[in-house]
Amino acid sequence: MLNPHLLSADYLDAAVTAAHAAAAILQTHALHRSDLVIDTKQRNDLVSQADREAEAAIIDILQARTPSVGIIAEESGGQAGAQATWCIDPLDGTTNFLSGIPHYAVSIALIGHAGCQPDGRAPLPQDTPLIGVIYDPNREELFSSLYGIGAWLNGRRIQCSTTRTLDDAVLATGFPFRDFSFEPQYMPGFLDAMHQTRGVRRFGSAALDLAWTACGRYDGYWEMGLAPWDVAAGTALVRAAGGVCEDLYHQAPWPRGGYVIAANAHIASALDAMITRHL
């Protein structure tokens, strides 16, 4: 049986401590952006020494505080644990960061694997994000959540919005930027959203798009072509805040394939229908 304390304040505090440590590194580098060494992994997919140093700081803290849990990280890879795995994005919104746009975040999630018992009782029927921590160092906003307990922004409980129709909804999205193979599926849904909602925003950080959906700033969000570390913590947050966050194709137990749709419970079905009918 998985350690029942996985959902305790100790594990959440470990993630929060790691997020703050990574953010301190990012903000130090942000003062000297022109000196950063930047590598290109593939087209429109950049990594800098800031990403790598922030990730190393997160891993050091999590390994020391939670040695029995596996770690998968964007830059260094890693290995999943037998029953639970940390999923880390040290800098979500790298292009914003490198361009001096103050909209990026550190994202850390704990994924419980199918069969584990995070509360000491019922085994999880499928892989499930249990803890979500997203820290925005520019606004000093810390989003956190615990599976089955709730979600918070700087210690105050948050909930998804109460908007009831797409007509009144403000949505977030992310345009294709690296993999353009799904562009023919994406664009018709985007055009529908333009015409059928109050507005669509694109700020360039999937983690913050999900965090802002969890706290009600956005009514819904969708994006394609991401990675699991982009959406793991945000999935935990949205679900803990009473919303819906799923794989666009409704095949995976959470959007680990990077095709994500999230919304408050009132408009989730309508948003899903509007986007998925083009897939």
Residue pairs with C-beta under 8 A, 6 or more apart in sequence:
1 116
1 117
1 120
2 83
2 84
2 112
2 116
2 117
2 118
3 68
4 117
4 118
4 119
4 120
5 11
6 69
6 84
6 110
6 112
6 116
6 118
6 130
6 131
7 118
7 119
7 130
7 131
7 146
7 147
7 148
7 149
10 65
11 65
11 66
11 110
11 131
12 131
12 133
12 144
12 146
14 61
14 62
14 65
14 66
15 62
15 86
15 108
15 110
15 131
15 133
15 144
16 133
16 135
16 142
16 144
17 61
17 65
18 57
18 58
18 61
18 62
18 108
18 133
19 58
19 106
19 108
19 133
19 134
19 135
19 142
20 135
21 57
21 58
21 61
22 54
22 55
22 57
22 58
22 90
22 91
22 106
22 135
23 54
23 106
23 135
23 137
24 137
25 50
25 53
25 54
25 57
26 50
26 54
26 90
26 91
26 97
26 104
26 106
26 137
27 137
29 36
29 48
29 49
29 50
29 53
30 50
30 97
30 100
33 97
33 98
33 100
36 48
36 49
36 50
36 98
37 48
37 49
38 46
38 47
38 48
38 98
39 46
39 47
39 48
40 46
41 47
42 178
43 178
44 95
44 177
44 178
45 178
46 94
46 95
46 98
47 75
47 94
48 91
48 94
48 97
48 98
50 91
50 97
51 74
51 75
51 90
51 91
51 94
52 75
52 76
52 90
54 90
54 91
54 106
55 73
55 74
55 75
55 76
55 88
55 90
56 76
57 90
58 73
58 88
58 90
58 106
58 108
59 71
59 73
59 76
59 78
59 88
62 69
62 71
62 86
62 88
62 108
63 71
66 86
68 81
69 81
69 84
69 85
69 86
69 110
70 78
70 79
70 80
70 81
70 82
70 84
70 85
70 86
71 78
71 79
71 81
71 85
71 86
71 88
72 78
72 79
72 80
72 85
72 86
72 87
72 88
72 228
72 229
73 86
73 87
73 88
73 89
73 90
73 229
74 88
74 89
74 90
74 227
74 229
75 90
80 113
81 113
82 113
83 112
83 113
83 115
83 116
84 110
84 111
84 112
84 113
84 116
84 118
84 130
85 110
85 111
85 113
86 108
86 109
86 110
86 111
87 108
87 109
87 110
87 111
87 129
87 228
87 229
87 232
87 233
88 107
88 108
88 109
88 229
89 106
89 107
89 108
89 207
89 227
89 229
89 230
89 232
89 233
90 106
91 97
91 104
91 105
91 106
92 104
92 105
92 106
92 107
92 134
92 205
92 206
92 207
92 208
92 229
92 230
93 101
93 103
93 104
93 105
93 204
93 205
93 207
93 208
94 104
95 101
95 177
95 204
96 102
96 103
96 104
96 203
96 204
96 205
97 104
101 204
102 138
103 136
103 138
103 203
103 204
103 205
103 208
104 136
104 138
104 204
104 205
104 208
105 134
105 135
105 136
105 137
105 205
105 207
105 208
105 211
106 133
106 134
106 135
106 137
107 133
107 134
107 207
107 229
107 230
107 232
107 233
107 234
108 131
108 132
108 133
108 134
108 233
109 129
109 130
109 131
109 132
109 133
109 229
109 232
109 233
109 235
109 236
110 129
110 130
110 131
110 236
111 127
111 128
111 129
111 130
111 232
111 254
112 118
112 124
112 127
112 128
112 129
112 130
112 147
113 124
113 127
114 123
114 124
114 125
114 126
114 127
114 253
115 123
115 124
116 123
116 124
117 123
117 124
118 124
118 130
118 147
119 148
126 253
127 253
127 254
127 256
128 147
128 253
128 254
129 147
129 232
129 233
129 235
129 236
129 239
129 254
130 146
130 147
130 236
131 144
131 145
131 146
131 147
131 233
131 236
132 143
132 144
132 145
132 151
132 232
132 233
132 234
132 235
132 236
132 237
132 240
133 142
133 143
133 144
133 145
133 233
134 142
134 143
134 144
134 207
134 208
134 210
134 211
134 233
134 234
134 237
135 141
135 142
135 143
136 142
136 143
136 208
136 211
140 154
141 153
141 154
141 211
142 153
142 154
142 155
143 151
143 152
143 153
143 158
143 211
143 214
143 215
143 233
143 237
144 151
144 152
144 237
145 151
145 152
145 214
145 236
145 237
145 239
145 240
145 241
146 240
147 236
147 239
147 240
148 240
149 240
150 157
150 240
150 241
151 157
151 158
151 159
151 214
151 215
151 237
151 240
151 241
152 158
153 215
158 214
158 215
158 216
158 241
159 215
159 216
159 241
159 242
160 213
160 214
160 215
160 216
160 219
160 238
160 241
160 242
160 243
160 263
160 264
160 265
161 216
161 217
161 218
161 219
161 264
162 216
162 264
162 266
163 169
163 170
163 219
163 264
163 266
163 267
164 266
164 267
165 266
165 267
165 270
166 196
166 197
166 267
166 270
166 271
166 274
167 196
167 197
167 198
168 197
168 198
168 219
169 197
169 198
169 219
169 220
169 263
169 267
169 271
170 197
170 198
170 199
170 200
170 201
170 217
170 218
170 219
171 193
171 197
171 199
171 200
171 201
171 218
171 219
171 220
171 221
171 222
171 271
172 200
172 201
172 202
172 203
172 209
172 212
172 213
172 218
172 220
172 221
173 190
173 193
173 200
173 201
173 202
173 209
173 221
173 222
173 223
174 202
174 204
174 206
174 209
174 223
174 224
174 226
175 186
175 190
175 202
176 182
176 183
176 186
176 224
176 225
177 225
178 225
179 225
182 224
182 225
185 224
185 278
185 279
186 224
186 278
188 278
189 222
189 274
189 275
189 277
189 278
190 200
192 274
192 275
192 278
193 200
193 274
193 275
194 200
196 274
201 218
203 209
206 223
206 226
206 230
206 231
206 234
206 260
207 230
207 231
207 233
207 234
209 218
209 221
209 223
209 234
210 221
210 231
210 233
210 234
210 235
210 237
210 238
210 245
210 260
210 262
211 234
211 237
212 218
212 221
213 219
213 220
213 221
213 234
213 238
213 243
213 245
213 262
213 263
213 264
214 234
214 237
214 238
214 240
214 241
214 243
215 241
216 264
219 263
219 264
219 267
220 261
220 262
220 263
220 264
220 267
220 268
220 271
221 260
221 261
221 262
221 263
222 248
222 260
222 261
222 262
222 271
222 275
223 258
223 259
223 260
224 248
224 258
224 259
224 260
225 258
225 259
226 255
226 258
226 259
226 260
227 258
228 255
228 256
228 257
228 258
230 258
231 245
231 254
231 255
231 256
231 258
231 260
232 254
232 256
234 245
234 260
234 262
235 245
235 254
235 255
235 260
235 262
238 244
238 245
238 262
239 245
242 264
242 265
243 262
243 263
243 264
243 265
243 268
244 261
244 262
244 263
244 264
244 265
244 268
245 254
245 255
245 260
245 261
245 262
246 254
246 255
246 260
246 261
246 262
246 272
247 253
247 254
247 255
247 256
247 257
247 259
247 260
247 261
248 255
248 259
248 260
248 261
248 275
248 276
248 279
249 257
249 259
249 276
249 279
250 276
251 257
255 261
261 268
261 271
261 272
261 275
261 276
262 268
263 271
263 272
